[in-house]
Amino acid sequence: MQAMRYEIALPSDYDMSIIRSRVAKTGHLMDDFPDLLFKAFLISEQAQGQLTNNYCPLYIWKRSEGMTKFIFEGPFENILKSFGWQSIQIGITSTVLLTDDFSQSYWVTEEVLDISPSASLKDTKMAAELEDKELGKVVVYNPDKWKKVTYTFWKEKPINTNLNVFEILHLSLPSEPEKQ
C-alpha cells in the first residue's frame, strides 16, 4: 500500500469555513474510489489552537493504479484549479491497523521522525500496535527523505500532545469491505 498526502498552507486570516463547505459538498465523491482504502480530509486551524491553517488530505491506496487515476485522470485537477500546483508526498506503508470503529475517527495525530543513518536498518521499528482509545494507526516511511510518519486516529480530540493534530472533516471509505 502507498500513502499520499499534500499540504496546502493557508493564510492565517483564511476563512476555514470555505474548506469545511468544500469538503461537505464534495467529500463523498471519493467514497468508493477505485483502489482507495481510505481518504481522510484533514485540516488544522489556528482558531482551534493549531499553529497554522492547513488543508492536508491523507490517502491510503491499496494499489498504485487508483492513485495514478486520481492524479492524472481528473480529480486532482480540482486541487490544481483551486490552490495551484501542489507537491504530493508519497510514502510506503509499513503498518495499517484499522478497528471496526475506524469510521468514527474525527481526529488524527501525526508524529514525524527521522530515520537516522546507520550500518543496518534491521533494528528500525516500523511496526506499531493500537493502544487504548485509538481507532487506527498507519505508519508510513519515505526512504528518499529517511522519514517515518505515524498517523493515529481518534474519536475524541487528543489533549496534552506535542504532536500535530488534525481534524477529520470527512472520511472516504469503500462501502463494501474488501473480500479476502
Phi, psi and omega per residue, in radians:
M1 nan 2.618 3.094
Q2 -2.059 2.605 3.024
A3 -1.885 2.573 3.127
M4 -2.433 2.417 3.136
R5 -2.697 2.457 2.955
Y6 -2.286 2.621 -3.067
E7 -2.139 2.077 3.125
I8 -1.809 1.856 3.114
A9 -1.346 2.287 -3.107
L10 -2.027 2.630 -3.119
P11 -1.031 2.720 -3.102
S12 -1.105 -0.432 3.124
D13 -1.725 0.224 -3.127
Y14 -1.178 2.380 3.114
D15 -1.374 1.754 -3.069
M16 -1.183 -0.223 3.060
S17 -1.135 -0.372 3.066
I18 -1.123 -0.783 3.113
I19 -1.184 -0.774 3.130
R20 -1.007 -0.770 3.126
S21 -1.156 -0.751 3.131
R22 -1.010 -0.829 -3.126
V23 -1.189 -0.693 3.120
A24 -1.061 -0.625 -3.104
K25 -1.427 -0.593 -2.972
T26 -2.123 -0.145 -3.086
G27 -0.971 -0.661 -3.110
H28 -1.097 -0.310 -3.127
L29 -1.153 -0.331 3.105
M30 -1.605 -0.150 3.060
D31 -1.064 2.360 3.124
D32 1.136 0.347 3.098
F33 -1.135 2.394 -3.090
P34 -0.936 2.320 3.057
D35 1.202 0.107 3.139
L36 -1.572 2.112 3.020
L37 -1.288 -0.856 2.996
F38 -2.867 2.765 2.962
K39 -2.243 2.207 3.055
A40 -1.843 2.042 3.095
F41 -1.430 1.769 -2.991
L42 -1.827 2.501 2.968
I43 -2.377 2.670 2.858
S44 -2.108 2.519 -2.999
E45 -2.420 2.194 3.139
Q46 -1.023 -0.661 -3.131
A47 -1.101 -0.315 3.122
Q48 -1.789 0.232 3.056
G49 1.680 0.055 3.109
Q50 -1.486 2.854 -3.089
L51 -1.272 -0.546 -3.048
T52 -2.429 2.871 2.971
N53 -1.675 2.112 -3.133
N54 -2.477 2.564 2.894
Y55 -2.004 2.106 -2.982
C56 -2.597 1.379 -3.130
P57 -1.131 2.594 3.084
L58 -2.088 2.229 3.138
Y59 -2.055 2.435 2.942
I60 -2.094 2.061 -3.076
W61 -1.789 2.345 3.068
K62 -1.310 -0.600 -3.140
R63 -2.485 2.600 -3.086
S64 -1.201 -0.348 -3.137
E65 -1.069 -0.717 3.111
G66 -1.154 -0.709 3.107
M67 -1.094 -0.748 3.117
T68 -1.096 -0.752 3.103
K69 -1.062 -0.782 3.135
F70 -1.038 -0.820 -3.061
I71 -1.258 -0.786 -2.940
F72 -1.817 -0.156 -3.070
E73 -2.070 0.521 2.968
G74 2.298 -1.095 -2.972
P75 -1.005 -0.655 -3.133
F76 -1.181 -0.369 3.106
E77 -1.055 -0.511 3.087
N78 -1.075 -0.656 3.082
I79 -1.184 -0.807 -3.134
L80 -1.043 -0.745 -3.140
K81 -1.157 -0.669 -3.069
S82 -1.469 -0.632 -2.979
F83 -2.205 -0.007 -3.125
G84 1.456 -3.077 -3.085
W85 -1.056 2.261 -3.129
Q86 -2.213 2.402 3.002
S87 -1.403 2.424 3.140
I88 -1.880 2.190 3.060
Q89 -1.511 2.245 3.130
I90 -2.043 2.406 3.103
G91 -2.476 2.936 3.138
I92 -1.840 2.338 3.125
T93 -1.486 2.351 3.026
S94 -1.862 -0.386 3.119
T95 -2.499 2.294 2.984
V96 -2.384 1.874 3.140
L97 -2.121 2.056 -3.133
L98 -2.231 2.227 3.113
T99 -1.389 2.995 3.054
D100 -1.120 -0.387 3.132
D101 -1.682 0.229 -3.081
F102 -0.928 -0.639 -3.108
S103 -1.108 -0.210 3.107
Q104 -1.629 0.246 3.107
S105 -1.312 2.281 3.120
Y106 -2.168 -0.126 -3.114
W107 -2.466 2.650 3.097
V108 -2.384 2.377 2.926
T109 -1.828 2.627 -3.128
E110 -2.231 2.147 3.080
E111 -2.039 2.104 -3.119
V112 -1.909 2.175 3.130
L113 -2.219 2.540 3.006
D114 -1.362 2.493 2.958
I115 -1.686 1.914 -3.013
S116 -1.296 2.576 3.069
P117 -1.039 2.421 3.108
S118 -2.746 2.924 3.136
A119 -1.312 -0.336 -3.140
S120 -2.578 2.505 3.116
L121 -1.780 0.059 -3.073
K122 -1.019 -0.541 -3.092
D123 -1.636 0.082 3.109
T124 -1.299 2.119 -3.075
K125 -1.385 1.933 -3.138
M126 -1.952 -0.130 3.111
A127 -1.637 2.856 3.106
A128 -2.577 2.823 3.078
E129 -2.235 2.654 3.073
L130 -1.348 2.441 3.075
E131 -1.958 3.083 -3.086
D132 -0.906 2.311 3.066
K133 1.296 -0.008 3.093
E134 -1.470 2.320 3.142
L135 -1.703 -0.222 3.111
G136 -3.022 2.770 3.090
K137 -2.612 2.320 3.101
V138 -2.267 2.222 3.067
V139 -1.937 2.230 -3.091
V140 -2.163 2.440 3.036
Y141 -2.216 2.632 -3.139
N142 -2.208 1.684 -3.124
P143 -1.174 -0.332 3.094
D144 -1.274 -0.414 3.115
K145 -2.001 -0.163 -3.038
W146 0.918 0.993 3.081
K147 -2.138 2.620 3.020
K148 -2.216 2.242 -3.111
V149 -2.160 2.255 3.086
T150 -1.968 2.123 3.067
Y151 -1.815 2.198 3.121
T152 -2.082 2.304 -3.035
F153 -1.815 2.409 -3.012
W154 -2.375 2.631 2.994
K155 -1.439 -0.771 3.131
E156 -1.746 2.597 3.132
K157 -1.138 2.166 3.097
P158 -1.181 2.443 3.107
I159 -2.046 2.851 3.128
N160 0.944 0.874 3.097
T161 -2.170 2.537 3.057
N162 -1.624 0.095 -3.115
L163 -1.510 2.819 2.982
N164 -1.147 2.358 3.129
V165 -2.119 2.256 -3.139
F166 -2.146 2.511 3.004
E167 -1.542 2.430 3.062
I168 -1.647 2.029 3.113
L169 -1.434 -0.563 3.116
H170 -2.762 2.552 3.096
L171 -2.127 1.892 3.107
S172 -1.490 2.238 -3.109
L173 -2.382 2.799 2.983
P174 -1.191 2.538 3.125
S175 -1.315 -0.468 3.111
E176 -1.978 2.306 3.052
P177 -1.086 2.552 3.139
E178 -1.142 2.340 3.118
K179 -1.405 2.313 -3.121
Q180 -1.534 nan nan
